Amino acid sequence: MQITGKVVVVTGGANGIGRALCRGFAAAGARAVVVADLDEQGANRVASEVKGTAIAANVGKESDVKKLVAQTTQQFGQIDFFCSNAGIGVQGGPESPDADWQRSWEVNVMAHIYAARAVLPQMLARKEGYLVQTVSAAGILTQIGSAPYSVTKHAAMSFAEWLAITYGDQGVRVSALCPQGVRTNMLFNAEFGGGAFLLEGALEPEQVAADVIKAVTEERFLILPHPEVAKYFQNKANDYERWLRGMRKLQAKAMPLQATT
């Protein structure tokens, strides 16, 4: 699907991958780029830079997502690309507070569902549209140190697959973006506890955005800015027990204190 002349919405657009996506889509010739974020000031800064439109939105609330879609459609006539990019990461396992589990579920999963509910009717009516969903390599592998992130990202990946299967023959394209470490605030703040090991191979957000732009023009479902993730995924499928042993070794190296308690 070509980007030139299209209307693009990016959630979590004020920083990191979202900001890079806004810049990338604008540079690729999008007619309008809508920068949606809970950080209204940040969204305004990015919108000013890309000559786009900023809309404050908490994607964990369906009412906000509905307003985002309605306002964008009213202003620009339609939405061609909806990038569900906003996400959060918290550390911990089953002992993590219910509030952390709930917040992770709302932002990492339900936000994708809310967006699909709101935007699919117009895309299906036109028999054209694109859903780009930022999932993470954790959605097909796992995330050491964070059960809430791992669980919700697996759910997000499952939903993206379902959308692609269900609507792919009706003109709606879907891509799942699954990077490993990306040099964003989420990674630098070490919100995962065991995520520091990802810094070594971390990519700049601009590289990730460039991969997304290329992938959507090719209409590829799986976007892997880190090519090695494909190998890890194959290893997991070919020998699950060996993969689990390898991940336990990685966990012991990345989180030695937790591994010995």
Contacts in CASP RR format, 6 or more apart in sequence:
PFRMAT RR
TARGET T0000
AUTHOR 0000-0000-0000
METHOD contacts of the structure
MODEL  1
MQITGKVVVVTGGANGIGRALCRGFAAAGARAVVVADLDEQGANRVASEV
KGTAIAANVGKESDVKKLVAQTTQQFGQIDFFCSNAGIGVQGGPESPDAD
WQRSWEVNVMAHIYAARAVLPQMLARKEGYLVQTVSAAGILTQIGSAPYS
VTKHAAMSFAEWLAITYGDQGVRVSALCPQGVRTNMLFNAEFGGGAFLLE
GALEPEQVAADVIKAVTEERFLILPHPEVAKYFQNKANDYERWLRGMRKL
QAKAMPLQATT
1 80 0 8 1.000
1 81 0 8 1.000
1 128 0 8 1.000
1 129 0 8 1.000
1 130 0 8 1.000
1 173 0 8 1.000
1 216 0 8 1.000
1 217 0 8 1.000
1 219 0 8 1.000
2 217 0 8 1.000
3 25 0 8 1.000
3 28 0 8 1.000
3 29 0 8 1.000
3 30 0 8 1.000
3 81 0 8 1.000
3 213 0 8 1.000
3 216 0 8 1.000
3 217 0 8 1.000
4 28 0 8 1.000
4 29 0 8 1.000
4 30 0 8 1.000
5 29 0 8 1.000
5 30 0 8 1.000
5 31 0 8 1.000
6 29 0 8 1.000
6 30 0 8 1.000
6 31 0 8 1.000
6 80 0 8 1.000
6 81 0 8 1.000
7 30 0 8 1.000
7 31 0 8 1.000
7 32 0 8 1.000
7 34 0 8 1.000
7 72 0 8 1.000
7 76 0 8 1.000
7 77 0 8 1.000
7 78 0 8 1.000
7 79 0 8 1.000
7 80 0 8 1.000
7 81 0 8 1.000
8 22 0 8 1.000
8 25 0 8 1.000
8 30 0 8 1.000
8 32 0 8 1.000
8 33 0 8 1.000
8 34 0 8 1.000
8 79 0 8 1.000
8 80 0 8 1.000
8 81 0 8 1.000
8 82 0 8 1.000
8 83 0 8 1.000
9 34 0 8 1.000
9 36 0 8 1.000
9 68 0 8 1.000
9 69 0 8 1.000
9 72 0 8 1.000
9 79 0 8 1.000
9 81 0 8 1.000
9 82 0 8 1.000
9 83 0 8 1.000
10 18 0 8 1.000
10 21 0 8 1.000
10 22 0 8 1.000
10 25 0 8 1.000
10 33 0 8 1.000
10 34 0 8 1.000
10 35 0 8 1.000
10 36 0 8 1.000
10 83 0 8 1.000
10 85 0 8 1.000
11 18 0 8 1.000
11 36 0 8 1.000
11 37 0 8 1.000
11 57 0 8 1.000
11 59 0 8 1.000
11 68 0 8 1.000
11 83 0 8 1.000
11 84 0 8 1.000
11 85 0 8 1.000
11 86 0 8 1.000
11 111 0 8 1.000
11 115 0 8 1.000
12 18 0 8 1.000
12 36 0 8 1.000
12 37 0 8 1.000
12 38 0 8 1.000
12 59 0 8 1.000
12 85 0 8 1.000
12 86 0 8 1.000
12 87 0 8 1.000
13 19 0 8 1.000
13 21 0 8 1.000
13 22 0 8 1.000
13 35 0 8 1.000
13 36 0 8 1.000
13 37 0 8 1.000
13 43 0 8 1.000
13 46 0 8 1.000
13 85 0 8 1.000
13 86 0 8 1.000
14 35 0 8 1.000
14 37 0 8 1.000
14 39 0 8 1.000
14 41 0 8 1.000
14 42 0 8 1.000
14 43 0 8 1.000
14 45 0 8 1.000
14 46 0 8 1.000
15 37 0 8 1.000
15 39 0 8 1.000
15 42 0 8 1.000
15 184 0 8 1.000
15 185 0 8 1.000
16 182 0 8 1.000
16 184 0 8 1.000
16 185 0 8 1.000
16 205 0 8 1.000
17 85 0 8 1.000
17 134 0 8 1.000
17 177 0 8 1.000
17 179 0 8 1.000
17 182 0 8 1.000
17 184 0 8 1.000
17 205 0 8 1.000
17 208 0 8 1.000
17 209 0 8 1.000
18 83 0 8 1.000
18 85 0 8 1.000
18 134 0 8 1.000
18 205 0 8 1.000
18 209 0 8 1.000
19 46 0 8 1.000
19 205 0 8 1.000
20 204 0 8 1.000
20 205 0 8 1.000
20 206 0 8 1.000
20 208 0 8 1.000
20 209 0 8 1.000
21 83 0 8 1.000
21 85 0 8 1.000
21 132 0 8 1.000
21 209 0 8 1.000
21 212 0 8 1.000
22 33 0 8 1.000
22 35 0 8 1.000
22 46 0 8 1.000
22 47 0 8 1.000
22 50 0 8 1.000
22 52 0 8 1.000
23 46 0 8 1.000
23 49 0 8 1.000
23 50 0 8 1.000
23 206 0 8 1.000
23 209 0 8 1.000
24 209 0 8 1.000
24 210 0 8 1.000
24 213 0 8 1.000
25 33 0 8 1.000
25 81 0 8 1.000
25 213 0 8 1.000
26 33 0 8 1.000
26 50 0 8 1.000
26 51 0 8 1.000
26 52 0 8 1.000
28 213 0 8 1.000
30 81 0 8 1.000
31 76 0 8 1.000
32 52 0 8 1.000
32 53 0 8 1.000
32 72 0 8 1.000
32 75 0 8 1.000
32 76 0 8 1.000
33 47 0 8 1.000
33 50 0 8 1.000
33 51 0 8 1.000
33 52 0 8 1.000
33 53 0 8 1.000
34 47 0 8 1.000
34 52 0 8 1.000
34 53 0 8 1.000
34 54 0 8 1.000
34 55 0 8 1.000
34 68 0 8 1.000
34 72 0 8 1.000
34 76 0 8 1.000
35 43 0 8 1.000
35 44 0 8 1.000
35 46 0 8 1.000
35 47 0 8 1.000
35 50 0 8 1.000
35 52 0 8 1.000
35 53 0 8 1.000
35 54 0 8 1.000
35 55 0 8 1.000
36 43 0 8 1.000
36 54 0 8 1.000
36 55 0 8 1.000
36 56 0 8 1.000
36 57 0 8 1.000
36 59 0 8 1.000
36 68 0 8 1.000
36 86 0 8 1.000
37 43 0 8 1.000
37 54 0 8 1.000
37 56 0 8 1.000
37 57 0 8 1.000
37 86 0 8 1.000
38 56 0 8 1.000
38 57 0 8 1.000
38 58 0 8 1.000
38 59 0 8 1.000
38 86 0 8 1.000
40 54 0 8 1.000
40 56 0 8 1.000
42 54 0 8 1.000
43 54 0 8 1.000
43 55 0 8 1.000
43 56 0 8 1.000
44 54 0 8 1.000
46 54 0 8 1.000
47 53 0 8 1.000
47 54 0 8 1.000
53 72 0 8 1.000
53 75 0 8 1.000
55 67 0 8 1.000
55 68 0 8 1.000
55 71 0 8 1.000
55 72 0 8 1.000
57 64 0 8 1.000
57 65 0 8 1.000
57 67 0 8 1.000
57 68 0 8 1.000
58 64 0 8 1.000
59 65 0 8 1.000
59 84 0 8 1.000
59 86 0 8 1.000
59 107 0 8 1.000
59 111 0 8 1.000
59 114 0 8 1.000
59 115 0 8 1.000
60 106 0 8 1.000
60 107 0 8 1.000
60 110 0 8 1.000
60 111 0 8 1.000
60 114 0 8 1.000
61 106 0 8 1.000
62 110 0 8 1.000
62 114 0 8 1.000
62 117 0 8 1.000
65 111 0 8 1.000
65 114 0 8 1.000
65 115 0 8 1.000
65 118 0 8 1.000
66 114 0 8 1.000
66 118 0 8 1.000
68 118 0 8 1.000
69 79 0 8 1.000
69 82 0 8 1.000
69 115 0 8 1.000
69 118 0 8 1.000
69 119 0 8 1.000
70 118 0 8 1.000
72 79 0 8 1.000
73 79 0 8 1.000
73 122 0 8 1.000
78 122 0 8 1.000
78 126 0 8 1.000
79 119 0 8 1.000
79 122 0 8 1.000
79 123 0 8 1.000
79 129 0 8 1.000
80 128 0 8 1.000
80 129 0 8 1.000
80 130 0 8 1.000
81 129 0 8 1.000
81 130 0 8 1.000
81 132 0 8 1.000
81 216 0 8 1.000
82 115 0 8 1.000
82 119 0 8 1.000
82 130 0 8 1.000
82 131 0 8 1.000
82 132 0 8 1.000
83 132 0 8 1.000
83 133 0 8 1.000
83 134 0 8 1.000
84 111 0 8 1.000
84 112 0 8 1.000
84 115 0 8 1.000
84 131 0 8 1.000
84 132 0 8 1.000
84 133 0 8 1.000
84 134 0 8 1.000
85 132 0 8 1.000
85 134 0 8 1.000
85 177 0 8 1.000
86 107 0 8 1.000
86 111 0 8 1.000
86 134 0 8 1.000
87 107 0 8 1.000
87 108 0 8 1.000
87 111 0 8 1.000
87 134 0 8 1.000
87 186 0 8 1.000
88 103 0 8 1.000
88 104 0 8 1.000
88 107 0 8 1.000
88 108 0 8 1.000
88 186 0 8 1.000
88 191 0 8 1.000
89 104 0 8 1.000
89 108 0 8 1.000
89 146 0 8 1.000
89 148 0 8 1.000
89 149 0 8 1.000
89 186 0 8 1.000
89 191 0 8 1.000
89 192 0 8 1.000
90 96 0 8 1.000
90 100 0 8 1.000
90 103 0 8 1.000
90 104 0 8 1.000
90 146 0 8 1.000
90 148 0 8 1.000
90 149 0 8 1.000
90 191 0 8 1.000
90 192 0 8 1.000
91 145 0 8 1.000
91 146 0 8 1.000
91 191 0 8 1.000
91 192 0 8 1.000
91 193 0 8 1.000
91 194 0 8 1.000
92 100 0 8 1.000
92 145 0 8 1.000
92 146 0 8 1.000
92 147 0 8 1.000
92 148 0 8 1.000
92 193 0 8 1.000
93 145 0 8 1.000
93 146 0 8 1.000
93 147 0 8 1.000
93 148 0 8 1.000
94 147 0 8 1.000
96 147 0 8 1.000
96 148 0 8 1.000
100 148 0 8 1.000
101 148 0 8 1.000
104 148 0 8 1.000
104 149 0 8 1.000
104 151 0 8 1.000
104 152 0 8 1.000
105 148 0 8 1.000
105 152 0 8 1.000
105 155 0 8 1.000
108 149 0 8 1.000
108 152 0 8 1.000
108 153 0 8 1.000
108 155 0 8 1.000
108 156 0 8 1.000
109 152 0 8 1.000
109 155 0 8 1.000
109 156 0 8 1.000
109 159 0 8 1.000
112 133 0 8 1.000
112 156 0 8 1.000
112 159 0 8 1.000
112 160 0 8 1.000
113 159 0 8 1.000
115 131 0 8 1.000
116 131 0 8 1.000
116 159 0 8 1.000
116 163 0 8 1.000
119 131 0 8 1.000
120 167 0 8 1.000
120 172 0 8 1.000
123 129 0 8 1.000
123 171 0 8 1.000
123 172 0 8 1.000
124 167 0 8 1.000
124 170 0 8 1.000
124 171 0 8 1.000
124 172 0 8 1.000
127 170 0 8 1.000
127 171 0 8 1.000
128 171 0 8 1.000
128 172 0 8 1.000
129 171 0 8 1.000
129 172 0 8 1.000
129 173 0 8 1.000
130 172 0 8 1.000
130 173 0 8 1.000
130 174 0 8 1.000
130 175 0 8 1.000
130 216 0 8 1.000
131 160 0 8 1.000
131 163 0 8 1.000
131 172 0 8 1.000
131 173 0 8 1.000
131 174 0 8 1.000
131 175 0 8 1.000
132 174 0 8 1.000
132 175 0 8 1.000
132 177 0 8 1.000
132 212 0 8 1.000
132 216 0 8 1.000
133 156 0 8 1.000
133 159 0 8 1.000
133 160 0 8 1.000
133 174 0 8 1.000
133 175 0 8 1.000
133 176 0 8 1.000
133 177 0 8 1.000
134 177 0 8 1.000
135 153 0 8 1.000
135 156 0 8 1.000
135 157 0 8 1.000
135 160 0 8 1.000
135 176 0 8 1.000
135 177 0 8 1.000
135 178 0 8 1.000
136 143 0 8 1.000
136 149 0 8 1.000
136 153 0 8 1.000
136 177 0 8 1.000
136 178 0 8 1.000
136 179 0 8 1.000
136 180 0 8 1.000
137 178 0 8 1.000
137 179 0 8 1.000
137 180 0 8 1.000
137 181 0 8 1.000
137 224 0 8 1.000
137 226 0 8 1.000
137 229 0 8 1.000
137 232 0 8 1.000
138 146 0 8 1.000
138 149 0 8 1.000
138 150 0 8 1.000
138 153 0 8 1.000
138 154 0 8 1.000
139 150 0 8 1.000
139 153 0 8 1.000
139 154 0 8 1.000
139 156 0 8 1.000
139 157 0 8 1.000
139 178 0 8 1.000
140 154 0 8 1.000
140 157 0 8 1.000
140 178 0 8 1.000
140 229 0 8 1.000
140 233 0 8 1.000
140 236 0 8 1.000
141 229 0 8 1.000
141 232 0 8 1.000
141 233 0 8 1.000
141 236 0 8 1.000
142 150 0 8 1.000
142 247 0 8 1.000
143 149 0 8 1.000
143 150 0 8 1.000
143 153 0 8 1.000
143 192 0 8 1.000
143 195 0 8 1.000
144 192 0 8 1.000
144 194 0 8 1.000
144 195 0 8 1.000
144 197 0 8 1.000
144 247 0 8 1.000
144 250 0 8 1.000
144 251 0 8 1.000
144 254 0 8 1.000
144 255 0 8 1.000
145 192 0 8 1.000
145 193 0 8 1.000
145 194 0 8 1.000
145 195 0 8 1.000
145 251 0 8 1.000
145 255 0 8 1.000
145 258 0 8 1.000
146 191 0 8 1.000
146 192 0 8 1.000
146 193 0 8 1.000
146 194 0 8 1.000
149 192 0 8 1.000
156 176 0 8 1.000
157 176 0 8 1.000
157 178 0 8 1.000
160 174 0 8 1.000
160 175 0 8 1.000
160 176 0 8 1.000
160 221 0 8 1.000
161 176 0 8 1.000
163 172 0 8 1.000
163 174 0 8 1.000
164 173 0 8 1.000
164 174 0 8 1.000
164 221 0 8 1.000
167 174 0 8 1.000
168 174 0 8 1.000
173 216 0 8 1.000
173 219 0 8 1.000
174 221 0 8 1.000
175 212 0 8 1.000
175 215 0 8 1.000
175 216 0 8 1.000
175 219 0 8 1.000
175 220 0 8 1.000
175 221 0 8 1.000
175 222 0 8 1.000
175 223 0 8 1.000
176 221 0 8 1.000
176 222 0 8 1.000
176 223 0 8 1.000
177 208 0 8 1.000
177 212 0 8 1.000
177 223 0 8 1.000
177 225 0 8 1.000
178 222 0 8 1.000
178 223 0 8 1.000
178 224 0 8 1.000
178 229 0 8 1.000
179 203 0 8 1.000
179 208 0 8 1.000
179 224 0 8 1.000
179 225 0 8 1.000
179 226 0 8 1.000
179 229 0 8 1.000
180 198 0 8 1.000
180 201 0 8 1.000
180 202 0 8 1.000
180 225 0 8 1.000
180 226 0 8 1.000
180 228 0 8 1.000
180 229 0 8 1.000
181 187 0 8 1.000
181 198 0 8 1.000
181 199 0 8 1.000
181 201 0 8 1.000
181 202 0 8 1.000
181 203 0 8 1.000
181 226 0 8 1.000
182 202 0 8 1.000
182 203 0 8 1.000
182 204 0 8 1.000
182 205 0 8 1.000
182 208 0 8 1.000
182 225 0 8 1.000
183 202 0 8 1.000
183 203 0 8 1.000
183 204 0 8 1.000
183 205 0 8 1.000
184 205 0 8 1.000
187 195 0 8 1.000
187 198 0 8 1.000
187 199 0 8 1.000
187 202 0 8 1.000
190 196 0 8 1.000
193 255 0 8 1.000
194 251 0 8 1.000
194 254 0 8 1.000
194 255 0 8 1.000
195 254 0 8 1.000
196 254 0 8 1.000
197 250 0 8 1.000
197 253 0 8 1.000
197 254 0 8 1.000
201 226 0 8 1.000
203 225 0 8 1.000
203 226 0 8 1.000
207 225 0 8 1.000
208 225 0 8 1.000
211 223 0 8 1.000
211 225 0 8 1.000
212 223 0 8 1.000
215 223 0 8 1.000
224 230 0 8 1.000
232 243 0 8 1.000
235 242 0 8 1.000
235 243 0 8 1.000
236 243 0 8 1.000
251 258 0 8 1.000
251 259 0 8 1.000
252 259 0 8 1.000
END
